[in-house]
Amino acid sequence: LWAYASRRDVAPRKALVGLFRLLRMAKLARLHHFRYFWHFINTKFPRQSRSLALLKLSMILLFTGHLLSCLWYYVGTLSGVHGWVHRYVGRRASVLEKYVASFYWVY
């Protein structure tokens, strides 16, 4: 039945692609490790020094920038060839070039 449906209709393939996208979103579940990391740092160094506070602020800014740039890249790819990714970065650009462009436009 699956082979017959996959030859006749593209809908099962789209559903499978959607399932894989959902599984990739499971990577976000790893974010709780950051909370344990910051708790470890704060207990290991109980006295808040200026350099530690600056490091913590920098990490928060970089992490927030990363999340927003991933979101901005996703928004740019929703329109397909009419989106900003294909228009300004190009189709043949590497993943790193696309990520750097997204990160640039976030900040």
N, C-alpha and C positions, 0 to 999 in steps of 0.2 A: 504494500500500500504506500509506504514512504517513497519508494523509487518511482512509482507511478505518479504520485502527487508532486514530487520534485521535478519530474519532467514536464508535467502539465501546467504547473502553477509556480510562480515565484514566491508566493506568500509564505510557504513554510521556510524558505531560505531567509526571508526577511525576519521571520520570527526567531530563527536560530541566531542571526546576527544580533538581534535585540537582546537575546539571552546572553550572548558573549559580552555585550556592552554592560549588561547588568552585573555580570561576574567581575568585570574590570572595576566596577564601582565598589566592589567589596574591598579593594585596596584601601579605600578610605577608612575602613575599620581599624587600620593600623595606627590611626592618629592618636589613639589613646596611649600609645607608647611615649608620646611627647610629654604627656602629663606626668608619667612616672620618671622620665628623664629630668624634668624640671624639679620634681620633688626630691630626687637624689641630689641634684646640684644644690638646692636650698638647704638640705640637711647636712651635706658634706661641708659646705661653706655657709654657716649660719649667719655670719656677719656680712651684710650686704655692702660690698665694696663698689666703688664707682665703675671699675672696669667690668665687674660681673653684671652690674645693671646695664651697662652699655652693650655688653655681649648679648644679654637677654633681649634688649630692645632691638638690636640688629637682627637677631634670629627671628623674632616675631615679625619684623618688617619684611625680611626675605621670604618667610613662609607665607605671609599674607600676599606678598607680590607674586609668589609662585601660584597660589590658588587662583588669584584674579587673572593672571596671564593664561592659565589653562582654561578658565572660563571664557576669557576674551577670544582665545583661539577657537574654542568650540562655537562661539557666536559667529565668528568669521567664516567658519566652514559650513554653517547651516544653509547659507544661500548658494552653495555649490560654486560654480564658476563666476557668479556675480558677487561673491563675498570679498571682503578686504584681503583675505589671505591670498587668493589667486590673483587679485588685481594688483596688489602692492608688493607682495613677496615673490610671487611666481609659483608655477606648478613644479618646477624642477629644483626648487630650493630644498636644502636638507632640513631635517627635523630641528636641528640646532638653530639654523637661521630663522625658521618660523617661530621657535620658542623665544629667541632673542628679540625678534620684532614684536611679539606679543608682550614680552616683559617691558620693552621700551614704551609701548603705547599705554601700558597700565600706569607707569610713572611718568 
